[in-house]
Amino acid sequence: MPDVKITIGGRDFEVACQEGEEHFLKSAAAMLDAEASVLTSQIAHLTEPRMLLMSGLMLADKTAGLDDKLKVAEKQLADLTAEIEALKAAPAPEPEKVEVPVIPDVVTDTLAELAARAEAVAAQVEEKAAR
């Protein structure tokens, strides 16, 4: 079992850990040291046991808050997953019938005839105006 030297609140400690767990121990010690540093900067003569206790309690409080947030997020995820599954299982909606209006050929022919007459009248007006 390797011994790892960690520093918490300006104090050094030798801690044993399992082989390969050194990184996790150092990471946890860094979090505890961050909390202890806040305490030692606020309280001048803080005993080692009280510093470690208060630092641990501050980390536990943060962890409890994160656990609460995680539970809420997991509940939301479960609700949304259930909703997705329900939507997948639901039958497909009936196709909507859309009617597209069709212009009868008679109307198109009539409009073409009216346009031809209007052009003929315009041509006559231009011819009379040119004289």
Backbone bond lengths (Angstrom), bond angles and torsions (degrees), N, CA, C in turn:
res aa  C-N    CA-C-N  psi(-1)  N-CA   C-N-CA  omega(-1)  CA-C   N-CA-C  phi
1 M - - - 1.446 - - 1.527 109.33 -
2 P 1.322 117.22 122.61 1.463 118.89 -179.05 1.525 111.70 -76.12
3 D 1.330 116.29 146.66 1.454 122.67 172.73 1.525 107.44 -96.80
4 V 1.322 115.31 135.55 1.459 121.12 -179.11 1.520 108.12 -121.12
5 K 1.326 116.70 134.21 1.462 121.64 177.08 1.527 107.62 -91.11
6 I 1.325 115.78 123.31 1.465 120.68 177.91 1.525 108.06 -124.11
7 T 1.311 116.30 156.06 1.458 122.50 178.42 1.515 108.25 -121.58
8 I 1.319 115.04 126.18 1.461 120.60 178.49 1.521 107.51 -132.15
9 G 1.309 115.72 121.47 1.460 121.02 178.42 1.517 112.76 61.13
10 G 1.324 117.32 32.91 1.452 121.48 179.01 1.521 113.42 81.27
11 R 1.323 117.57 4.98 1.468 121.40 179.85 1.524 109.35 -115.43
12 D 1.316 116.10 138.36 1.465 121.56 -177.95 1.520 110.72 -92.63
13 F 1.340 114.89 143.59 1.456 121.82 178.54 1.521 108.60 -136.75
14 E 1.330 117.02 144.54 1.462 123.20 172.11 1.523 106.52 -102.33
15 V 1.337 116.48 123.15 1.457 120.98 -176.86 1.524 108.75 -129.11
16 A 1.315 116.68 135.70 1.465 121.45 176.14 1.525 109.01 -90.57
17 C 1.328 115.36 147.57 1.460 120.18 177.83 1.524 109.40 -148.10
18 Q 1.297 116.30 169.74 1.465 121.48 177.87 1.527 109.83 -69.71
19 E 1.316 115.77 153.17 1.465 121.65 177.57 1.529 109.16 -58.86
20 G 1.318 116.66 131.01 1.468 121.57 179.39 1.520 113.86 86.89
21 E 1.324 118.88 -5.81 1.462 122.41 -178.47 1.526 112.45 -97.85
22 E 1.331 117.02 4.46 1.463 121.00 -175.33 1.529 111.62 -57.98
23 H 1.318 116.47 -41.74 1.470 120.73 -177.98 1.535 110.66 -61.38
24 F 1.338 116.02 -42.92 1.460 119.38 -178.69 1.527 110.84 -67.58
25 L 1.324 116.53 -39.05 1.461 120.44 177.76 1.524 110.69 -62.74
26 K 1.332 116.85 -44.43 1.464 120.24 179.71 1.523 111.22 -64.95
27 S 1.312 116.76 -37.76 1.460 120.78 178.55 1.527 110.87 -65.15
28 A 1.335 117.03 -45.13 1.466 121.00 177.96 1.522 110.63 -64.08
29 A 1.326 116.50 -40.72 1.465 120.58 178.96 1.522 110.85 -63.79
30 A 1.324 117.11 -36.89 1.470 120.26 178.89 1.525 110.78 -64.71
31 M 1.340 117.34 -39.61 1.466 120.07 177.76 1.523 110.46 -65.78
32 L 1.318 116.87 -43.15 1.460 120.99 179.34 1.534 110.24 -65.76
33 D 1.327 116.67 -38.67 1.467 121.22 178.33 1.527 110.79 -63.86
34 A 1.327 117.21 -39.09 1.473 119.93 178.96 1.526 110.35 -61.01
35 E 1.329 116.80 -43.08 1.464 119.98 178.69 1.527 110.57 -68.25
36 A 1.327 117.14 -41.50 1.464 120.94 -179.32 1.519 110.85 -65.48
37 S 1.311 117.85 -36.81 1.467 121.18 179.29 1.520 111.00 -62.13
38 V 1.322 116.62 -38.68 1.468 120.01 177.02 1.522 109.38 -62.39
39 L 1.317 116.32 -44.96 1.470 119.99 -179.13 1.519 112.11 -64.88
40 T 1.334 117.38 -46.67 1.470 120.05 -177.59 1.521 111.73 -66.36
41 S 1.326 117.59 -26.65 1.469 119.12 177.34 1.525 110.97 -76.28
42 Q 1.336 117.76 -23.77 1.467 121.34 -178.77 1.528 112.40 -92.90
43 I 1.338 115.96 -32.64 1.462 120.17 -176.41 1.524 107.89 -120.56
44 A 1.333 117.22 118.13 1.466 121.97 -172.38 1.528 113.05 -66.14
45 H 1.288 118.43 -54.30 1.471 121.34 -174.57 1.521 109.14 -108.88
46 L 1.309 116.11 81.14 1.451 122.25 -178.53 1.530 108.18 -104.80
47 T 1.317 116.28 124.59 1.469 118.62 179.96 1.520 109.76 -69.74
48 E 1.315 114.91 154.46 1.461 120.34 -178.38 1.532 112.30 -58.15
49 P 1.341 119.58 -48.17 1.469 118.67 179.73 1.527 112.63 -61.29
50 R 1.339 117.44 -40.30 1.469 119.87 -179.99 1.523 110.53 -68.10
51 M 1.341 117.12 -39.51 1.467 120.53 178.29 1.525 109.99 -60.41
52 L 1.335 116.43 -47.46 1.465 120.00 -179.07 1.528 111.25 -65.80
53 L 1.338 116.53 -39.94 1.464 120.05 178.46 1.524 111.11 -62.65
54 M 1.328 116.70 -50.42 1.469 120.59 -177.97 1.532 111.11 -64.35
55 S 1.315 117.44 -40.57 1.467 121.12 178.82 1.526 110.21 -63.39
56 G 1.317 115.72 -43.70 1.470 120.01 178.30 1.511 111.86 -63.02
57 L 1.338 116.34 -41.26 1.468 119.86 178.65 1.528 111.61 -65.26
58 M 1.326 116.96 -38.44 1.471 119.98 178.29 1.522 110.46 -64.84
59 L 1.329 117.33 -41.56 1.464 120.32 177.18 1.529 111.17 -66.64
60 A 1.332 116.39 -39.58 1.465 120.11 178.34 1.528 110.67 -62.64
61 D 1.341 116.97 -38.63 1.463 121.14 178.33 1.526 110.49 -63.50
62 K 1.324 116.46 -44.39 1.469 120.10 178.06 1.529 110.39 -63.14
63 T 1.328 115.89 -41.41 1.466 120.52 -179.90 1.530 110.69 -64.03
64 A 1.328 116.98 -41.98 1.464 120.54 178.73 1.531 110.52 -61.99
65 G 1.331 116.89 -40.89 1.471 120.19 177.31 1.516 111.61 -63.01
66 L 1.320 116.33 -41.68 1.464 119.85 178.40 1.525 111.75 -67.63
67 D 1.341 116.75 -35.82 1.466 120.25 176.39 1.526 110.53 -61.71
68 D 1.343 116.46 -42.05 1.463 120.47 178.53 1.527 110.58 -62.07
69 K 1.329 116.56 -44.65 1.468 120.39 179.33 1.527 110.66 -63.88
70 L 1.331 115.99 -39.03 1.461 120.31 179.05 1.519 110.80 -63.37
71 K 1.328 117.63 -42.47 1.470 120.84 178.92 1.523 111.14 -61.96
72 V 1.326 116.86 -41.72 1.473 120.77 177.96 1.527 110.16 -63.54
73 A 1.333 116.74 -44.31 1.467 120.49 -179.68 1.524 110.93 -65.10
74 E 1.330 117.50 -39.79 1.462 120.45 178.54 1.521 111.10 -65.22
75 K 1.333 117.06 -38.02 1.465 120.94 177.44 1.530 110.28 -64.80
76 Q 1.331 116.72 -43.94 1.466 120.28 178.02 1.523 110.64 -62.38
77 L 1.319 116.54 -41.73 1.458 120.74 178.57 1.521 110.85 -62.19
78 A 1.333 116.97 -44.31 1.464 120.55 179.16 1.528 110.72 -62.97
79 D 1.342 117.19 -42.82 1.468 120.90 178.78 1.525 111.35 -62.03
80 L 1.343 116.56 -45.42 1.461 120.08 -178.87 1.523 111.31 -68.17
81 T 1.325 116.98 -36.66 1.459 120.10 177.66 1.521 110.09 -64.90
82 A 1.333 116.76 -42.62 1.466 120.51 177.59 1.526 110.73 -62.29
83 E 1.327 116.78 -40.00 1.466 120.50 179.13 1.528 111.00 -65.29
84 I 1.323 116.74 -40.94 1.467 120.69 177.98 1.523 110.36 -63.00
85 E 1.320 116.23 -44.64 1.468 120.33 179.61 1.520 110.86 -63.10
86 A 1.338 116.88 -39.72 1.466 120.31 178.48 1.527 110.73 -64.72
87 L 1.323 116.86 -39.56 1.466 120.09 178.88 1.527 111.12 -68.04
88 K 1.339 116.49 -36.68 1.464 119.61 177.53 1.516 111.43 -66.73
89 A 1.338 116.31 -36.08 1.462 121.15 -176.82 1.530 112.25 -79.70
90 A 1.302 117.55 -20.31 1.467 121.46 -178.15 1.529 109.75 -67.47
91 P 1.346 116.14 146.45 1.474 118.42 177.92 1.524 110.58 -65.74
92 A 1.305 114.25 151.08 1.465 119.66 179.29 1.523 109.15 -64.32
93 P 1.311 117.64 144.53 1.470 119.47 179.13 1.533 110.55 -65.62
94 E 1.310 114.10 150.71 1.467 119.66 177.76 1.526 109.12 -65.53
95 P 1.329 115.61 140.10 1.472 116.82 178.07 1.525 110.05 -63.94
96 E 1.302 115.09 142.61 1.456 121.48 -178.87 1.520 109.16 -89.05
97 K 1.320 115.09 130.55 1.460 119.80 -179.54 1.526 108.29 -84.58
98 V 1.336 114.91 124.85 1.459 121.13 -179.74 1.521 107.81 -118.80
99 E 1.318 115.58 125.50 1.456 119.57 178.42 1.520 108.99 -99.38
100 V 1.333 114.47 129.41 1.453 120.51 179.75 1.528 107.16 -105.37
101 P 1.321 116.41 122.62 1.464 117.91 -179.11 1.531 110.75 -67.02
102 V 1.332 114.72 139.35 1.460 121.09 179.00 1.526 107.70 -114.85
103 I 1.316 115.63 130.51 1.463 120.39 179.26 1.532 107.30 -83.25
104 P 1.332 115.85 122.49 1.478 118.77 -179.30 1.536 110.90 -63.56
105 D 1.329 115.45 151.23 1.466 121.33 179.51 1.523 111.98 -60.69
106 V 1.313 116.94 -31.86 1.470 120.84 -179.22 1.525 109.69 -61.46
107 V 1.334 116.80 -42.09 1.461 120.58 -179.32 1.529 109.56 -66.45
108 T 1.324 117.19 -43.06 1.461 120.93 179.65 1.531 110.42 -62.03
109 D 1.332 115.99 -43.55 1.471 119.95 179.69 1.527 111.02 -64.92
110 T 1.324 116.51 -40.12 1.462 120.93 -179.84 1.528 110.27 -64.62
111 L 1.347 116.88 -42.66 1.467 119.84 178.72 1.531 110.85 -64.48
112 A 1.314 117.14 -37.96 1.463 120.22 178.30 1.528 110.32 -65.40
113 E 1.306 115.56 -39.39 1.474 119.57 178.36 1.518 111.04 -66.00
114 L 1.339 117.91 -41.92 1.462 121.71 178.17 1.530 110.98 -63.09
115 A 1.342 116.71 -39.71 1.461 120.71 178.98 1.526 110.12 -64.30
116 A 1.325 116.61 -40.72 1.469 120.09 179.58 1.526 110.24 -64.77
117 R 1.330 117.61 -41.67 1.463 120.77 178.74 1.534 110.42 -64.02
118 A 1.367 117.27 -42.03 1.467 120.91 -179.49 1.525 109.67 -63.34
119 E 1.322 118.04 -38.42 1.459 120.73 178.24 1.529 110.80 -67.03
120 A 1.327 116.22 -37.05 1.466 119.84 178.87 1.523 110.36 -66.61
121 V 1.330 117.19 -41.59 1.461 121.07 179.01 1.527 109.32 -64.71
122 A 1.358 117.04 -41.99 1.460 120.81 179.18 1.503 111.10 -62.46
123 A 1.326 117.44 -38.65 1.444 121.19 178.88 1.529 111.05 -65.83
124 Q 1.331 117.06 -39.33 1.463 121.08 177.79 1.531 110.60 -64.70
125 V 1.325 116.38 -40.62 1.476 120.39 -179.43 1.528 108.86 -65.62
126 E 1.287 118.66 -41.77 1.453 121.44 179.29 1.527 111.03 -64.84
127 E 1.335 114.89 -37.82 1.475 119.85 -178.55 1.541 109.49 -67.31
128 K 1.321 116.62 -40.92 1.478 119.85 179.94 1.542 109.79 -70.57
129 A 1.306 116.52 -35.06 1.456 119.60 -179.58 1.526 110.74 -70.90
130 A 1.303 117.80 -28.50 1.451 121.76 -178.90 1.532 110.43 -74.99
131 R 1.293 121.21 -20.48 1.461 123.27 -177.18 1.468 113.80 -79.73
